[in-house]
């Protein structure tokens, strides 16, 4: 891809809200790295996934769950994107996920995710 190719934020948002893990995976570079910090993966021991093969199961698990996803406050820069995803399980449990990502050639190369949920 051309280094000037823009990231498809609208498509990424749509895929998130439609729970489409396959389309979301296409937004990542082959060697992308995703770091997740949450109650199960604290800052001293975050979940780090390197490469699409490692990211795929995480996306498939997340978006196979029976919950809604709503993207809010997206911000797009030349080579970075940030957004928050508000999620809700049928039992009323809420999840808030904030992420930032580096973009190159229209693809995510590095993503940081911080998520919290109701106890």
N, C-alpha and C positions, 0 to 999 in steps of 0.2 A: 504494500500500500504506500501511497504517497505520504510523506511526512506532514503535508498540509491538509490531509483528509480530515474532515470534521467528524467528531464523535456524534452519533445519532442519539441525542438525549431524549427526544420525543419517542423514538423507537424503544429505547431502554426503559423509559417510564411505562410505556404501554405493555411491554413484555413483563415488567415487574407486576403491574396491576392485574395482568391476565394470568399470572403465575406460570409463565412460559420459560422454563429453565433452558430449553434447547436454544431459543432465540437469545436469551441472556448470555449463554456461554459463547455465542458468536461475537459478543462485544469484547471479549478478552483476547489479548495477544497470546500466542502459543506459550511463551515463557513468562506470562503474567504471574504476579505474586499477590496473594490476598492474606491480610493479617486481621484476625478477629479477636476482639477483647470483649468478654462478657463474664457472667458469674461463673461459668464453667471453665473459662480461659482467661485468668486474671493477667494484668499487665506483665507480671514476672514470668508468665508461662502462656503467652498467647497461642492461639491456633494459627499456624502459618502454612499456607498451601502454595506450592510452587508448580506452575504449569497447568494447562487446561485439564490434563488427566486427573490432577489432584483437586481442582476446583469443581469439576463436574459433579461428583457425588454430593458435595456441600450444597450446590445449587439445586440438584434434584431432590434432596431431602427437604430443604427449606421450602421449595415451591410445590412439593407434593402434599404438604400439610393443609388441613382444612382450616384456612384462615384467609382473611382479606388483607390486601396490601394497598396502601394509598401513598403515593409519592408526594411530598410537600417541599416547598422551599428549594427547588433545584437552582443551582448556580453553575454557569458554564463559563470557563475562561479559555484562553488559547490552548493550554495544555493540561487543564485540570477541570474536574467536575466535583461538585459536592451536592448532596441531597439527603433528605431524611425520609425514611419509610415508616409509616404508621401501620401496624398490623393488629389484627384482632381475631382471636379464636372464637368459635361459636359459644363457648362458656363465658365469654366476656373478658378473658385475659387479654391484656394489651401488651404489645411489644413496640418499642421505639428503637429504630436502627438509624444511626447517623454514619454516613460514609463520605470519604473523600477519595478521589482516584486521580492518578497521573494518566495522561492520554498521549499516545504517540501513534501517528498514522491512522487516527480514528478509532484506536483500540485501547482498552484499559491495559496498562502495563504494571501498575501497582495500585492496590486498593487497601485502605484502612477502614475497618468496620468496628463500631462500638455499639453494642446493643444491650438494652435493659428490658426487663419485663416484670409485670405484676407478680408478686409472690403468692 
